[in-house]
């Protein structure tokens, strides 16, 4: 079955890789293999591949940069479709409206906005994901979020049809959206930005990036903030107050720089990371009565 789908995808111009090591495709740099990884070369081929998978009763897993993903050591017995640089077109629709395909990196989107003197995306500079992933989870930082700029999104639904959601239909909320509920595949978005002085935009972007470098363990593989912010608390503060800064399981560690980050410090396995996450959840719950919910998505067998 997978060979048939791989051949179909390759005939459309996509690349297909069997037993693909997911540590190569995720920012945690650990975890097992995917039975088949497909990288489409366009939204048209993506739509056809998803539709073909549907005829075979297969629901593929869609990923972007894998920057919020942890794959278990047993891997994924499924088809993984990676939306990457082959789908990364960015263009102006008018003076302040930007169209962007889902595979574009947030860095390239922020740089495009800067070059066109458009403000509103400064908060996203330094987030190591794609536009599709940022929309999916309503990525945010430093007081800004995708909700502030998103106007509409095109997607492929469960039956392989193209659809669109706009404004309130996107149901953008803390680390969630309509897409985290419906499972549709985001293919592009339209954003409304504001004209501003290029020097002011660059200054804000540089400030956000420096704050990340100062406070976050960017030198180690991780998935960014490991836990969601619990209501009324900060996850990093709860973990630090539980005495867990530097706590390690195998090659995984609670960052000594920022307790909200679990890092792959030394060739960690996914099992190391998952065990560490569970330990942190238990210790914090025992001390504060707060159950930390993971922001990172854990998938696999």
N, C-alpha and C positions, 0 to 999 in steps of 0.2 A: 504493500500500500504506500509506504513512504517513498519507495523508489519511483513509483508511478507519479507521485506528487512532485518529487524532485525533478523528474524529466519534464513534466508540464511547466514547472517554474523556469527551468533553464531554457526551454523553448521560447519563453516570453522575454528572455534577457536577464533574468534574475540569476544570482549565484546560489548554489546549494552545497551544504557541507554536512556529511554524516558524522555522528559522534563528535559533535563540535564541543570543545572545552569551554564551558561557560565562564571559567575564571578569566578567559581572554576577552569576554564580552560584558563583564560586570566590574564596577569600580572596587568591589571588595577583593577581587583577584583570588577567589577561592570557589570551591564547589565542583560538582561533577559535570558530566557531559549531557548535551541535548541529543536526542535521537537524530534529529535533522534540524539544521539552521538554514533559513532562507533569507536572502537579502534582495528585495525587489529593486528594480532600477527606476520605477515610476509609480505614481498613484494608480495608474491604469492597470499595470501588471499586478500591483498589490490587490486591487479589487478582484481581478480575475483569479488570483491564487486563493484568496479567502473564499470566493464563491465555489471554486473547485474543491477546496477542503470541506466546505459545507455539504457538497454532494456525496462526499465520502464519510459524512457524519463525524468530522474532526473539527474541533474548535482550537485553532492554533493559539499559542501564547505570543502576544505582541510586545516587543520591547524597543526601547530607544537606546540610550547610552548605557543602560543597566546601572545607573548611578543611585538607584534606590531599591536595589534588588540583591537578595542573597539566595543562591541556589544550593540546595542540600548536596552533600557529598555523593548521594546516590543518583543525582542528576535528574533529568526531565525526560520521561518517556512520552514525548509529544513533539510536535513541530513548533519551533520557535521562529517567528518572523521578526527580523530586526529592521527597523526603519532608521536609516542612517543618512550619510552625506549624499547618497543618490537621490534623495528627496529633500533638498535643502534650499529651494529657490526662495529668495526674498525680494520683494519689489514694492514700490510706492504705488498706491491706487489713486491717491491725491496728495495734497501737501502734508497732511497729518495722518493719513491712513496707510497702514502697512499690511501687506499680505505675506504670509510666511508658511512654508511647508513644514510638516511635522518633524522631519529629520534634521532641520537646521539646529545647530548648537545655540544655546542661549548667548554664548560669547559672541558668535557671529551676528546674531540678531541685535545685541546691544551695540556692537560696533557699527552696524548699518544705521541704527537710530542716531548714534553720535554723528556719523558722517552727514546725515541729513538734518542735523540740528533739532532732533526730536527727543523730548523728555517724557519720562514715565516708566522707563525700563531700567533705570539706574540700579534699583534694588537687586536685579537679577544678575548683575555682572559678577562673575565668579562662581555662580551656581553651575556645577558640572553636568548639566543635563541637556536634553533637547527640548524644543518647543512643545512637541507632543506630550512628553512626560510632564512638563511644567503645567500645561493645561489640565491634564488628567488629574493631577493632585493639587491644583491651584497653588503652585509653588510660591513661597513668599519669604521675605527676609527684610530686616531693618525697616519695618513699618510699611513695606509695600508688598503687593501680591498681584498675581495675574488678573485677579478679579477687577483690579483698578483700570486695566487697559483693554481687556478682551471685549470684542464686539460680537463676533460670531465664529463658529467652527464648522468645518465640513468633516464628515465621517463616513465610514462604511459600516452599515448595520449588520446584525447577525445573519441576515439573508444575502449579504453581499451587495446591497443597494446603497447608493450615495444619498446622504441626507445632510441636513444642516440644523444646528441649534444656535439661537442668538440670545444675547443678554440674559434675562431672567430664566430662560429655558436651560441655560448652562448650569444653574444651581451651584454656583461657586461658593465654597465654604472652606473652613479650616481643613486643609489637606484632603479636600474632596471636591467632587463635581458630579454632574449628571453622568459623566463617563466612568466614574468609579462604580456607579450603580448599574448602568446599562451594558457595559462591556463592549461598546462599539469602538471601532478603531479610528482615531483622529488622523486626518490626512493634511489638514491645513487650518490656519486661523487668520482672522482679520483683527487688527488692533487699532485703536484710536489713541494717538499720542498728541503731545502739545509742542508747539514751536518754542524753542528756548535758545539761549546763547550757548554755542558749542563749548566754550571754555567752562561754563557753569556745569554743563552735563558731564564733561570729562573730569572735572574736579570731584563731582559727586560719585562717579564711577570709581575713580582712584581711591577715594575715601572708603567706599564699601569694600573694595578689594584689600586694602591695607588692614582694615578691621578684621577681615577673614583670616589674613595671614598671621595677624597678631594673636588671635584668639582660638583658631581652629588648627587641628593637627593635619594640615594639608600634605605633609611629607609622607604620610602613611596611607595605604589603601583603606577606604571605609565607604560607608554609604551616607555620609553626612550625619545629620542628627539621627540617632538610632531610635529615639522615642518621641512620641507626640507630646505636646505640652499639656499636662493634666490641668483641668480647670482649677484656677486659684493657686497654681504652683508653677515652678520651672523644673523640668525633668533633671537637668544638669545639677541644679542646686540640691535636689533631693538625693541624688546619687553621691554627690560630694559630701553632704552632711551624714550620709550613711558610712562614710569612711572607705568608699570604693574607688577613689582615684588611684589608678595604677593597678587595680585588681586584675589578675590575669588567669586565663584558662588556656593551657597550651600556648599557641602563638597569638591568641587574641587577647586584647587588653582594653580596659577602660582608660581612655586617654588621660595622661597626667596634665595635659594642657587644657582640656575641656571635657568634663565628666559626662557630658551628653553624647560624646562620640565613642563608639566601640571601634577599635582599629585592628587591622591585620598587621601586627607589629613584626612577626617573625614566622612566615610561612604557615599561618593559621589554616586549619581546615574549617569547613563550614560548621562542622560539629562543635569545634572549639567556640566559634562565635555564638552559635545557638545556645550552648550550655552556659556561656557567660551571660547572655541576655536573660536567660531564665533565672540564673543566680541573682542578678541585679534586681529583677522583678520581685523575687521572693524576699530579698533582704530589705528593699525599700518598702514593700508592703508590710512586712513584720514590724518595721520601725515607725512608719508614718500612716499605715492603713490606706495607702494610695497604690492602685495597680497601674503600673506604667504600660501603656499600649505602644507597640512598635510602630514606628513610622516606616521603617524598612519593610519591604514585602518579602516574606520567606516562601519560596516555592520549591517544588520538587518531590521526589518519591520519599 
